[in-house]
Amino acid sequence: MKYEVIIYWSEDDQTFIAEVPELPGCMADGPTKADALQAAEKVAEQWLATARELGRDIPQCKGRLTFA
């Protein structure tokens, strides 16, 4: 997957969360970082497929995100 994924531990949920910031609302979780990443990749594929079906714009991959 070409979109950046941010993975972090959620103390509240006791699981790893993987977010795809360039795809609004696209996130997944898993008991390990690898599981969360794998789940996020599947969810991102579904996000993109749904956007295509609905004729919505697909965000361009910006590569590495930077935060101030």
PDB file of N, CA, C, O and CB in Angstrom:
ATOM      1  N   MET A   1       0.848  -1.173   0.000  1.00  0.00           N
ATOM      2  CA  MET A   1       0.000   0.000   0.000  1.00  0.00           C
ATOM      3  C   MET A   1       0.892   1.233   0.000  1.00  0.00           C
ATOM      4  O   MET A   1       1.920   1.268   0.677  1.00  0.00           O
ATOM      5  CB  MET A   1      -0.964  -0.001   1.219  1.00  0.00           C
ATOM      6  N   LYS A   2       0.495   2.232  -0.755  1.00  0.00           N
ATOM      7  CA  LYS A   2       1.337   3.410  -0.904  1.00  0.00           C
ATOM      8  C   LYS A   2       1.030   4.511   0.103  1.00  0.00           C
ATOM      9  O   LYS A   2       1.797   5.468   0.211  1.00  0.00           O
ATOM     10  CB  LYS A   2       1.194   3.952  -2.284  1.00  0.00           C
ATOM     11  N   TYR A   3      -0.056   4.402   0.835  1.00  0.00           N
ATOM     12  CA  TYR A   3      -0.414   5.427   1.809  1.00  0.00           C
ATOM     13  C   TYR A   3       0.293   5.178   3.144  1.00  0.00           C
ATOM     14  O   TYR A   3       0.517   4.037   3.549  1.00  0.00           O
ATOM     15  CB  TYR A   3      -1.938   5.464   2.010  1.00  0.00           C
ATOM     16  N   GLU A   4       0.634   6.279   3.808  1.00  0.00           N
ATOM     17  CA  GLU A   4       1.284   6.168   5.108  1.00  0.00           C
ATOM     18  C   GLU A   4       0.310   5.601   6.139  1.00  0.00           C
ATOM     19  O   GLU A   4      -0.878   5.923   6.133  1.00  0.00           O
ATOM     20  CB  GLU A   4       1.816   7.539   5.566  1.00  0.00           C
ATOM     21  N   VAL A   5       0.830   4.758   7.017  1.00  0.00           N
ATOM     22  CA  VAL A   5       0.052   4.179   8.108  1.00  0.00           C
ATOM     23  C   VAL A   5       0.733   4.546   9.414  1.00  0.00           C
ATOM     24  O   VAL A   5       1.946   4.389   9.561  1.00  0.00           O
ATOM     25  CB  VAL A   5      -0.086   2.627   7.958  1.00  0.00           C
ATOM     26  N   ILE A   6      -0.055   5.034  10.359  1.00  0.00           N
ATOM     27  CA  ILE A   6       0.456   5.360  11.686  1.00  0.00           C
ATOM     28  C   ILE A   6      -0.091   4.324  12.658  1.00  0.00           C
ATOM     29  O   ILE A   6      -1.303   4.126  12.740  1.00  0.00           O
ATOM     30  CB  ILE A   6       0.057   6.819  12.121  1.00  0.00           C
ATOM     31  N   ILE A   7       0.796   3.664  13.390  1.00  0.00           N
ATOM     32  CA  ILE A   7       0.401   2.617  14.330  1.00  0.00           C
ATOM     33  C   ILE A   7       0.743   3.067  15.745  1.00  0.00           C
ATOM     34  O   ILE A   7       1.848   3.537  16.015  1.00  0.00           O
ATOM     35  CB  ILE A   7       1.102   1.267  13.993  1.00  0.00           C
ATOM     36  N   TYR A   8      -0.219   2.913  16.634  1.00  0.00           N
ATOM     37  CA  TYR A   8       0.021   3.265  18.040  1.00  0.00           C
ATOM     38  C   TYR A   8      -0.781   2.341  18.947  1.00  0.00           C
ATOM     39  O   TYR A   8      -1.745   1.705  18.520  1.00  0.00           O
ATOM     40  CB  TYR A   8      -0.352   4.748  18.312  1.00  0.00           C
ATOM     41  N   TRP A   9      -0.369   2.283  20.193  1.00  0.00           N
ATOM     42  CA  TRP A   9      -1.038   1.479  21.195  1.00  0.00           C
ATOM     43  C   TRP A   9      -2.176   2.276  21.829  1.00  0.00           C
ATOM     44  O   TRP A   9      -1.983   3.423  22.232  1.00  0.00           O
ATOM     45  CB  TRP A   9      -0.040   1.008  22.265  1.00  0.00           C
ATOM     46  N   SER A  10      -3.354   1.675  21.918  1.00  0.00           N
ATOM     47  CA  SER A  10      -4.491   2.308  22.585  1.00  0.00           C
ATOM     48  C   SER A  10      -4.660   1.680  23.963  1.00  0.00           C
ATOM     49  O   SER A  10      -5.058   0.522  24.092  1.00  0.00           O
ATOM     50  CB  SER A  10      -5.799   2.160  21.740  1.00  0.00           C
ATOM     51  N   GLU A  11      -4.354   2.453  24.970  1.00  0.00           N
ATOM     52  CA  GLU A  11      -4.502   1.965  26.347  1.00  0.00           C
ATOM     53  C   GLU A  11      -5.971   1.659  26.646  1.00  0.00           C
ATOM     54  O   GLU A  11      -6.279   0.662  27.297  1.00  0.00           O
ATOM     55  CB  GLU A  11      -3.953   3.005  27.358  1.00  0.00           C
ATOM     56  N   ASP A  12      -6.873   2.518  26.170  1.00  0.00           N
ATOM     57  CA  ASP A  12      -8.306   2.320  26.415  1.00  0.00           C
ATOM     58  C   ASP A  12      -8.817   1.008  25.821  1.00  0.00           C
ATOM     59  O   ASP A  12      -9.600   0.295  26.449  1.00  0.00           O
ATOM     60  CB  ASP A  12      -9.099   3.486  25.840  1.00  0.00           C
ATOM     61  N   ASP A  13      -8.368   0.702  24.611  1.00  0.00           N
ATOM     62  CA  ASP A  13      -8.846  -0.490  23.914  1.00  0.00           C
ATOM     63  C   ASP A  13      -7.951  -1.710  24.116  1.00  0.00           C
ATOM     64  O   ASP A  13      -8.334  -2.829  23.777  1.00  0.00           O
ATOM     65  CB  ASP A  13      -8.966  -0.200  22.449  1.00  0.00           C
ATOM     66  N   GLN A  14      -6.762  -1.491  24.665  1.00  0.00           N
ATOM     67  CA  GLN A  14      -5.786  -2.569  24.871  1.00  0.00           C
ATOM     68  C   GLN A  14      -5.469  -3.291  23.555  1.00  0.00           C
ATOM     69  O   GLN A  14      -5.456  -4.519  23.482  1.00  0.00           O
ATOM     70  CB  GLN A  14      -6.317  -3.578  25.911  1.00  0.00           C
ATOM     71  N   THR A  15      -5.215  -2.484  22.524  1.00  0.00           N
ATOM     72  CA  THR A  15      -4.891  -3.028  21.212  1.00  0.00           C
ATOM     73  C   THR A  15      -4.092  -1.998  20.420  1.00  0.00           C
ATOM     74  O   THR A  15      -4.051  -0.822  20.783  1.00  0.00           O
ATOM     75  CB  THR A  15      -6.178  -3.433  20.446  1.00  0.00           C
ATOM     76  N   PHE A  16      -3.466  -2.437  19.352  1.00  0.00           N
ATOM     77  CA  PHE A  16      -2.772  -1.523  18.456  1.00  0.00           C
ATOM     78  C   PHE A  16      -3.775  -0.970  17.452  1.00  0.00           C
ATOM     79  O   PHE A  16      -4.624  -1.703  16.944  1.00  0.00           O
ATOM     80  CB  PHE A  16      -1.590  -2.233  17.732  1.00  0.00           C
ATOM     81  N   ILE A  17      -3.674   0.316  17.172  1.00  0.00           N
ATOM     82  CA  ILE A  17      -4.519   0.989  16.194  1.00  0.00           C
ATOM     83  C   ILE A  17      -3.631   1.390  15.018  1.00  0.00           C
ATOM     84  O   ILE A  17      -2.535   1.919  15.206  1.00  0.00           O
ATOM     85  CB  ILE A  17      -5.247   2.240  16.819  1.00  0.00           C
ATOM     86  N   ALA A  18      -4.113   1.134  13.814  1.00  0.00           N
ATOM     87  CA  ALA A  18      -3.410   1.543  12.591  1.00  0.00           C
ATOM     88  C   ALA A  18      -4.323   2.502  11.830  1.00  0.00           C
ATOM     89  O   ALA A  18      -5.423   2.130  11.421  1.00  0.00           O
ATOM     90  CB  ALA A  18      -3.018   0.296  11.698  1.00  0.00           C
ATOM     91  N   GLU A  19      -3.862   3.730  11.644  1.00  0.00           N
ATOM     92  CA  GLU A  19      -4.635   4.752  10.937  1.00  0.00           C
ATOM     93  C   GLU A  19      -3.981   5.075   9.603  1.00  0.00           C
ATOM     94  O   GLU A  19      -2.757   5.078   9.479  1.00  0.00           O
ATOM     95  CB  GLU A  19      -4.765   6.028  11.792  1.00  0.00           C
ATOM     96  N   VAL A  20      -4.814   5.346   8.610  1.00  0.00           N
ATOM     97  CA  VAL A  20      -4.351   5.793   7.301  1.00  0.00           C
ATOM     98  C   VAL A  20      -4.849   7.235   7.164  1.00  0.00           C
ATOM     99  O   VAL A  20      -5.952   7.457   6.663  1.00  0.00           O
ATOM    100  CB  VAL A  20      -4.885   4.850   6.113  1.00  0.00           C
ATOM    101  N   PRO A  21      -4.055   8.216   7.601  1.00  0.00           N
ATOM    102  CA  PRO A  21      -4.530   9.596   7.687  1.00  0.00           C
ATOM    103  C   PRO A  21      -5.013  10.218   6.387  1.00  0.00           C
ATOM    104  O   PRO A  21      -5.880  11.092   6.404  1.00  0.00           O
ATOM    105  CB  PRO A  21      -3.462  10.429   8.223  1.00  0.00           C
ATOM    106  N   GLU A  22      -4.469   9.782   5.270  1.00  0.00           N
ATOM    107  CA  GLU A  22      -4.863  10.373   3.985  1.00  0.00           C
ATOM    108  C   GLU A  22      -6.215   9.862   3.481  1.00  0.00           C
ATOM    109  O   GLU A  22      -6.781  10.413   2.537  1.00  0.00           O
ATOM    110  CB  GLU A  22      -3.800  10.089   2.946  1.00  0.00           C
ATOM    111  N   LEU A  23      -6.727   8.806   4.119  1.00  0.00           N
ATOM    112  CA  LEU A  23      -8.039   8.258   3.772  1.00  0.00           C
ATOM    113  C   LEU A  23      -8.944   8.473   4.984  1.00  0.00           C
ATOM    114  O   LEU A  23      -8.928   7.661   5.909  1.00  0.00           O
ATOM    115  CB  LEU A  23      -7.952   6.722   3.372  1.00  0.00           C
ATOM    116  N   PRO A  24      -9.726   9.543   4.996  1.00  0.00           N
ATOM    117  CA  PRO A  24     -10.509   9.904   6.174  1.00  0.00           C
ATOM    118  C   PRO A  24     -11.341   8.746   6.744  1.00  0.00           C
ATOM    119  O   PRO A  24     -12.107   8.094   6.034  1.00  0.00           O
ATOM    120  CB  PRO A  24     -11.419  11.046   5.831  1.00  0.00           C
ATOM    121  N   GLY A  25     -11.162   8.520   8.036  1.00  0.00           N
ATOM    122  CA  GLY A  25     -11.906   7.477   8.730  1.00  0.00           C
ATOM    123  C   GLY A  25     -11.356   6.082   8.551  1.00  0.00           C
ATOM    124  O   GLY A  25     -11.925   5.126   9.078  1.00  0.00           O
ATOM    125  N   CYS A  26     -10.266   5.938   7.823  1.00  0.00           N
ATOM    126  CA  CYS A  26      -9.702   4.619   7.541  1.00  0.00           C
ATOM    127  C   CYS A  26      -8.761   4.212   8.664  1.00  0.00           C
ATOM    128  O   CYS A  26      -7.683   4.783   8.831  1.00  0.00           O
ATOM    129  CB  CYS A  26      -8.960   4.614   6.183  1.00  0.00           C
ATOM    130  N   MET A  27      -9.188   3.212   9.433  1.00  0.00           N
ATOM    131  CA  MET A  27      -8.353   2.701  10.516  1.00  0.00           C
ATOM    132  C   MET A  27      -8.768   1.286  10.836  1.00  0.00           C
ATOM    133  O   MET A  27      -9.861   0.845  10.481  1.00  0.00           O
ATOM    134  CB  MET A  27      -8.452   3.594  11.771  1.00  0.00           C
ATOM    135  N   ALA A  28      -7.877   0.576  11.514  1.00  0.00           N
ATOM    136  CA  ALA A  28      -8.133  -0.799  11.920  1.00  0.00           C
ATOM    137  C   ALA A  28      -7.357  -1.058  13.200  1.00  0.00           C
ATOM    138  O   ALA A  28      -6.582  -0.214  13.650  1.00  0.00           O
ATOM    139  CB  ALA A  28      -7.734  -1.814  10.799  1.00  0.00           C
ATOM    140  N   ASP A  29      -7.570  -2.227  13.780  1.00  0.00           N
ATOM    141  CA  ASP A  29      -6.836  -2.562  14.999  1.00  0.00           C
ATOM    142  C   ASP A  29      -6.392  -4.013  14.951  1.00  0.00           C
ATOM    143  O   ASP A  29      -6.791  -4.781  14.075  1.00  0.00           O
ATOM    144  CB  ASP A  29      -7.699  -2.304  16.251  1.00  0.00           C
ATOM    145  N   GLY A  30      -5.555  -4.363  15.916  1.00  0.00           N
ATOM    146  CA  GLY A  30      -5.083  -5.732  16.030  1.00  0.00           C
ATOM    147  C   GLY A  30      -4.273  -5.922  17.296  1.00  0.00           C
ATOM    148  O   GLY A  30      -3.794  -4.949  17.878  1.00  0.00           O
ATOM    149  N   PRO A  31      -4.112  -7.168  17.731  1.00  0.00           N
ATOM    150  CA  PRO A  31      -3.381  -7.454  18.959  1.00  0.00           C
ATOM    151  C   PRO A  31      -1.868  -7.212  18.850  1.00  0.00           C
ATOM    152  O   PRO A  31      -1.182  -7.064  19.861  1.00  0.00           O
ATOM    153  CB  PRO A  31      -3.629  -8.877  19.362  1.00  0.00           C
ATOM    154  N   THR A  32      -1.358  -7.174  17.614  1.00  0.00           N
ATOM    155  CA  THR A  32       0.052  -6.870  17.385  1.00  0.00           C
ATOM    156  C   THR A  32       0.142  -5.772  16.328  1.00  0.00           C
ATOM    157  O   THR A  32      -0.830  -5.487  15.628  1.00  0.00           O
ATOM    158  CB  THR A  32       0.846  -8.148  16.940  1.00  0.00           C
ATOM    159  N   LYS A  33       1.321  -5.160  16.223  1.00  0.00           N
ATOM    160  CA  LYS A  33       1.517  -4.134  15.194  1.00  0.00           C
ATOM    161  C   LYS A  33       1.313  -4.725  13.803  1.00  0.00           C
ATOM    162  O   LYS A  33       0.697  -4.105  12.937  1.00  0.00           O
ATOM    163  CB  LYS A  33       2.925  -3.513  15.306  1.00  0.00           C
ATOM    164  N   ALA A  34       1.834  -5.923  13.603  1.00  0.00           N
ATOM    165  CA  ALA A  34       1.718  -6.575  12.290  1.00  0.00           C
ATOM    166  C   ALA A  34       0.255  -6.858  11.951  1.00  0.00           C
ATOM    167  O   ALA A  34      -0.166  -6.658  10.812  1.00  0.00           O
ATOM    168  CB  ALA A  34       2.530  -7.887  12.265  1.00  0.00           C
ATOM    169  N   ASP A  35      -0.517  -7.320  12.928  1.00  0.00           N
ATOM    170  CA  ASP A  35      -1.935  -7.591  12.693  1.00  0.00           C
ATOM    171  C   ASP A  35      -2.695  -6.303  12.379  1.00  0.00           C
ATOM    172  O   ASP A  35      -3.546  -6.278  11.489  1.00  0.00           O
ATOM    173  CB  ASP A  35      -2.556  -8.286  13.913  1.00  0.00           C
ATOM    174  N   ALA A  36      -2.384  -5.241  13.112  1.00  0.00           N
ATOM    175  CA  ALA A  36      -3.044  -3.957  12.874  1.00  0.00           C
ATOM    176  C   ALA A  36      -2.717  -3.443  11.477  1.00  0.00           C
ATOM    177  O   ALA A  36      -3.603  -2.943  10.783  1.00  0.00           O
ATOM    178  CB  ALA A  36      -2.622  -2.923  13.938  1.00  0.00           C
ATOM    179  N   LEU A  37      -1.465  -3.558  11.056  1.00  0.00           N
ATOM    180  CA  LEU A  37      -1.056  -3.128   9.721  1.00  0.00           C
ATOM    181  C   LEU A  37      -1.759  -3.938   8.644  1.00  0.00           C
ATOM    182  O   LEU A  37      -2.258  -3.376   7.669  1.00  0.00           O
ATOM    183  CB  LEU A  37       0.456  -3.249   9.561  1.00  0.00           C
ATOM    184  N   GLN A  38      -1.802  -5.235   8.811  1.00  0.00           N
ATOM    185  CA  GLN A  38      -2.463  -6.105   7.835  1.00  0.00           C
ATOM    186  C   GLN A  38      -3.946  -5.750   7.728  1.00  0.00           C
ATOM    187  O   GLN A  38      -4.491  -5.681   6.626  1.00  0.00           O
ATOM    188  CB  GLN A  38      -2.293  -7.593   8.228  1.00  0.00           C
ATOM    189  N   ALA A  39      -4.585  -5.531   8.850  1.00  0.00           N
ATOM    190  CA  ALA A  39      -6.007  -5.158   8.843  1.00  0.00           C
ATOM    191  C   ALA A  39      -6.206  -3.799   8.176  1.00  0.00           C
ATOM    192  O   ALA A  39      -7.166  -3.610   7.430  1.00  0.00           O
ATOM    193  CB  ALA A  39      -6.568  -5.129  10.283  1.00  0.00           C
ATOM    194  N   ALA A  40      -5.301  -2.851   8.440  1.00  0.00           N
ATOM    195  CA  ALA A  40      -5.409  -1.513   7.842  1.00  0.00           C
ATOM    196  C   ALA A  40      -5.259  -1.578   6.327  1.00  0.00           C
ATOM    197  O   ALA A  40      -5.932  -0.843   5.605  1.00  0.00           O
ATOM    198  CB  ALA A  40      -4.346  -0.570   8.434  1.00  0.00           C
ATOM    199  N   GLU A  41      -4.385  -2.449   5.843  1.00  0.00           N
ATOM    200  CA  GLU A  41      -4.210  -2.595   4.402  1.00  0.00           C
ATOM    201  C   GLU A  41      -5.495  -3.108   3.752  1.00  0.00           C
ATOM    202  O   GLU A  41      -5.874  -2.647   2.676  1.00  0.00           O
ATOM    203  CB  GLU A  41      -3.041  -3.544   4.097  1.00  0.00           C
ATOM    204  N   LYS A  42      -6.164  -4.061   4.404  1.00  0.00           N
ATOM    205  CA  LYS A  42      -7.431  -4.580   3.866  1.00  0.00           C
ATOM    206  C   LYS A  42      -8.511  -3.502   3.891  1.00  0.00           C
ATOM    207  O   LYS A  42      -9.257  -3.341   2.925  1.00  0.00           O
ATOM    208  CB  LYS A  42      -7.896  -5.816   4.669  1.00  0.00           C
ATOM    209  N   VAL A  43      -8.592  -2.771   4.990  1.00  0.00           N
ATOM    210  CA  VAL A  43      -9.605  -1.716   5.113  1.00  0.00           C
ATOM    211  C   VAL A  43      -9.341  -0.611   4.094  1.00  0.00           C
ATOM    212  O   VAL A  43     -10.286  -0.068   3.521  1.00  0.00           O
ATOM    213  CB  VAL A  43      -9.618  -1.131   6.549  1.00  0.00           C
ATOM    214  N   ALA A  44      -8.079  -0.270   3.859  1.00  0.00           N
ATOM    215  CA  ALA A  44      -7.742   0.759   2.874  1.00  0.00           C
ATOM    216  C   ALA A  44      -8.157   0.318   1.475  1.00  0.00           C
ATOM    217  O   ALA A  44      -8.663   1.129   0.699  1.00  0.00           O
ATOM    218  CB  ALA A  44      -6.234   1.069   2.908  1.00  0.00           C
ATOM    219  N   GLU A  45      -7.951  -0.953   1.141  1.00  0.00           N
ATOM    220  CA  GLU A  45      -8.384  -1.468  -0.162  1.00  0.00           C
ATOM    221  C   GLU A  45      -9.897  -1.325  -0.299  1.00  0.00           C
ATOM    222  O   GLU A  45     -10.391  -0.935  -1.357  1.00  0.00           O
ATOM    223  CB  GLU A  45      -7.963  -2.951  -0.337  1.00  0.00           C
ATOM    224  N   GLN A  46     -10.629  -1.639   0.761  1.00  0.00           N
ATOM    225  CA  GLN A  46     -12.084  -1.510   0.742  1.00  0.00           C
ATOM    226  C   GLN A  46     -12.499  -0.040   0.645  1.00  0.00           C
ATOM    227  O   GLN A  46     -13.453   0.294  -0.058  1.00  0.00           O
ATOM    228  CB  GLN A  46     -12.695  -2.153   1.998  1.00  0.00           C
ATOM    229  N   TRP A  47     -11.786   0.830   1.347  1.00  0.00           N
ATOM    230  CA  TRP A  47     -12.064   2.270   1.307  1.00  0.00           C
ATOM    231  C   TRP A  47     -11.938   2.767  -0.132  1.00  0.00           C
ATOM    232  O   TRP A  47     -12.819   3.461  -0.638  1.00  0.00           O
ATOM    233  CB  TRP A  47     -11.093   3.054   2.249  1.00  0.00           C
ATOM    234  N   LEU A  48     -10.834   2.404  -0.781  1.00  0.00           N
ATOM    235  CA  LEU A  48     -10.581   2.847  -2.152  1.00  0.00           C
ATOM    236  C   LEU A  48     -11.607   2.271  -3.125  1.00  0.00           C
ATOM    237  O   LEU A  48     -12.083   2.977  -4.014  1.00  0.00           O
ATOM    238  CB  LEU A  48      -9.172   2.447  -2.585  1.00  0.00           C
ATOM    239  N   ALA A  49     -11.948   0.999  -2.962  1.00  0.00           N
ATOM    240  CA  ALA A  49     -12.938   0.373  -3.842  1.00  0.00           C
ATOM    241  C   ALA A  49     -14.298   1.050  -3.703  1.00  0.00           C
ATOM    242  O   ALA A  49     -14.981   1.294  -4.698  1.00  0.00           O
ATOM    243  CB  ALA A  49     -13.062  -1.127  -3.531  1.00  0.00           C
ATOM    244  N   THR A  50     -14.683   1.348  -2.480  1.00  0.00           N
ATOM    245  CA  THR A  50     -15.966   2.017  -2.245  1.00  0.00           C
ATOM    246  C   THR A  50     -15.972   3.415  -2.845  1.00  0.00           C
ATOM    247  O   THR A  50     -16.956   3.829  -3.458  1.00  0.00           O
ATOM    248  CB  THR A  50     -16.267   2.091  -0.744  1.00  0.00           C
ATOM    249  N   ALA A  51     -14.872   4.143  -2.670  1.00  0.00           N
ATOM    250  CA  ALA A  51     -14.781   5.489  -3.242  1.00  0.00           C
ATOM    251  C   ALA A  51     -14.908   5.437  -4.758  1.00  0.00           C
ATOM    252  O   ALA A  51     -15.575   6.280  -5.358  1.00  0.00           O
ATOM    253  CB  ALA A  51     -13.455   6.160  -2.844  1.00  0.00           C
ATOM    254  N   ARG A  52     -14.268   4.449  -5.378  1.00  0.00           N
ATOM    255  CA  ARG A  52     -14.363   4.308  -6.839  1.00  0.00           C
ATOM    256  C   ARG A  52     -15.801   4.010  -7.254  1.00  0.00           C
ATOM    257  O   ARG A  52     -16.314   4.612  -8.197  1.00  0.00           O
ATOM    258  CB  ARG A  52     -13.418   3.187  -7.344  1.00  0.00           C
ATOM    259  N   GLU A  53     -16.453   3.081  -6.550  1.00  0.00           N
ATOM    260  CA  GLU A  53     -17.830   2.705  -6.876  1.00  0.00           C
ATOM    261  C   GLU A  53     -18.781   3.891  -6.775  1.00  0.00           C
ATOM    262  O   GLU A  53     -19.718   4.019  -7.563  1.00  0.00           O
ATOM    263  CB  GLU A  53     -18.302   1.588  -5.955  1.00  0.00           C
ATOM    264  N   LEU A  54     -18.525   4.760  -5.791  1.00  0.00           N
ATOM    265  CA  LEU A  54     -19.395   5.907  -5.572  1.00  0.00           C
ATOM    266  C   LEU A  54     -18.988   7.130  -6.391  1.00  0.00           C
ATOM    267  O   LEU A  54     -19.644   8.170  -6.330  1.00  0.00           O
ATOM    268  CB  LEU A  54     -19.405   6.261  -4.112  1.00  0.00           C
ATOM    269  N   GLY A  55     -17.903   7.004  -7.159  1.00  0.00           N
ATOM    270  CA  GLY A  55     -17.433   8.109  -7.986  1.00  0.00           C
ATOM    271  C   GLY A  55     -16.794   9.232  -7.193  1.00  0.00           C
ATOM    272  O   GLY A  55     -16.761  10.376  -7.646  1.00  0.00           O
ATOM    273  N   ARG A  56     -16.293   8.916  -6.022  1.00  0.00           N
ATOM    274  CA  ARG A  56     -15.654   9.941  -5.182  1.00  0.00           C
ATOM    275  C   ARG A  56     -14.178  10.085  -5.533  1.00  0.00           C
ATOM    276  O   ARG A  56     -13.561   9.177  -6.090  1.00  0.00           O
ATOM    277  CB  ARG A  56     -15.810   9.592  -3.687  1.00  0.00           C
ATOM    278  N   ASP A  57     -13.637  11.233  -5.196  1.00  0.00           N
ATOM    279  CA  ASP A  57     -12.222  11.490  -5.449  1.00  0.00           C
ATOM    280  C   ASP A  57     -11.358  10.576  -4.586  1.00  0.00           C
ATOM    281  O   ASP A  57     -11.670  10.307  -3.426  1.00  0.00           O
ATOM    282  CB  ASP A  57     -11.878  12.970  -5.176  1.00  0.00           C
ATOM    283  N   ILE A  58     -10.280  10.111  -5.176  1.00  0.00           N
ATOM    284  CA  ILE A  58      -9.295   9.297  -4.461  1.00  0.00           C
ATOM    285  C   ILE A  58      -8.140  10.225  -4.099  1.00  0.00           C
ATOM    286  O   ILE A  58      -7.534  10.817  -4.993  1.00  0.00           O
ATOM    287  CB  ILE A  58      -8.803   8.059  -5.331  1.00  0.00           C
ATOM    288  N   PRO A  59      -7.819  10.368  -2.819  1.00  0.00           N
ATOM    289  CA  PRO A  59      -6.703  11.242  -2.437  1.00  0.00           C
ATOM    290  C   PRO A  59      -5.386  10.756  -3.036  1.00  0.00           C
ATOM    291  O   PRO A  59      -5.104   9.558  -3.067  1.00  0.00           O
ATOM    292  CB  PRO A  59      -6.584  11.318  -0.911  1.00  0.00           C
ATOM    293  N   GLN A  60      -4.596  11.702  -3.505  1.00  0.00           N
ATOM    294  CA  GLN A  60      -3.260  11.377  -3.994  1.00  0.00           C
ATOM    295  C   GLN A  60      -2.366  11.057  -2.807  1.00  0.00           C
ATOM    296  O   GLN A  60      -2.434  11.717  -1.770  1.00  0.00           O
ATOM    297  CB  GLN A  60      -2.668  12.545  -4.835  1.00  0.00           C
ATOM    298  N   CYS A  61      -1.549  10.066  -2.962  1.00  0.00           N
ATOM    299  CA  CYS A  61      -0.599   9.700  -1.911  1.00  0.00           C
ATOM    300  C   CYS A  61       0.436  10.813  -1.789  1.00  0.00           C
ATOM    301  O   CYS A  61       1.093  11.176  -2.765  1.00  0.00           O
ATOM    302  CB  CYS A  61       0.089   8.325  -2.216  1.00  0.00           C
ATOM    303  N   LYS A  62       0.568  11.341  -0.593  1.00  0.00           N
ATOM    304  CA  LYS A  62       1.521  12.424  -0.360  1.00  0.00           C
ATOM    305  C   LYS A  62       2.860  11.910   0.148  1.00  0.00           C
ATOM    306  O   LYS A  62       3.809  12.679   0.299  1.00  0.00           O
ATOM    307  CB  LYS A  62       0.949  13.417   0.629  1.00  0.00           C
ATOM    308  N   GLY A  63       2.935  10.632   0.407  1.00  0.00           N
ATOM    309  CA  GLY A  63       4.165  10.083   0.952  1.00  0.00           C
ATOM    310  C   GLY A  63       4.284  10.376   2.426  1.00  0.00           C
ATOM    311  O   GLY A  63       3.281  10.429   3.137  1.00  0.00           O
ATOM    312  N   ARG A  64       5.452  10.558   2.871  1.00  0.00           N
ATOM    313  CA  ARG A  64       5.691  10.774   4.288  1.00  0.00           C
ATOM    314  C   ARG A  64       5.035  12.058   4.769  1.00  0.00           C
ATOM    315  O   ARG A  64       5.257  13.131   4.208  1.00  0.00           O
ATOM    316  CB  ARG A  64       7.182  10.813   4.571  1.00  0.00           C
ATOM    317  N   LEU A  65       4.224  11.937   5.814  1.00  0.00           N
ATOM    318  CA  LEU A  65       3.558  13.096   6.376  1.00  0.00           C
ATOM    319  C   LEU A  65       4.484  13.768   7.383  1.00  0.00           C
ATOM    320  O   LEU A  65       5.284  13.104   8.042  1.00  0.00           O
ATOM    321  CB  LEU A  65       2.219  12.698   7.037  1.00  0.00           C
ATOM    322  N   THR A  66       4.371  15.066   7.496  1.00  0.00           N
ATOM    323  CA  THR A  66       5.149  15.800   8.500  1.00  0.00           C
ATOM    324  C   THR A  66       4.201  16.593   9.366  1.00  0.00           C
ATOM    325  O   THR A  66       3.181  17.100   8.900  1.00  0.00           O
ATOM    326  CB  THR A  66       6.198  16.736   7.836  1.00  0.00           C
ATOM    327  N   PHE A  67       4.544  16.690  10.608  1.00  0.00           N
ATOM    328  CA  PHE A  67       3.734  17.408  11.564  1.00  0.00           C
ATOM    329  C   PHE A  67       4.567  18.512  12.204  1.00  0.00           C
ATOM    330  O   PHE A  67       5.749  18.319  12.487  1.00  0.00           O
ATOM    331  CB  PHE A  67       3.170  16.453  12.630  1.00  0.00           C
ATOM    332  N   ALA A  68       3.951  19.667  12.431  1.00  0.00           N
ATOM    333  CA  ALA A  68       4.647  20.778  13.064  1.00  0.00           C
ATOM    334  C   ALA A  68       4.580  20.652  14.564  1.00  0.00           C
ATOM    335  O   ALA A  68       5.114  21.501  15.279  1.00  0.00           O
ATOM    336  CB  ALA A  68       4.062  22.111  12.620  1.00  0.00           C
TER     337      ALA A  68
END
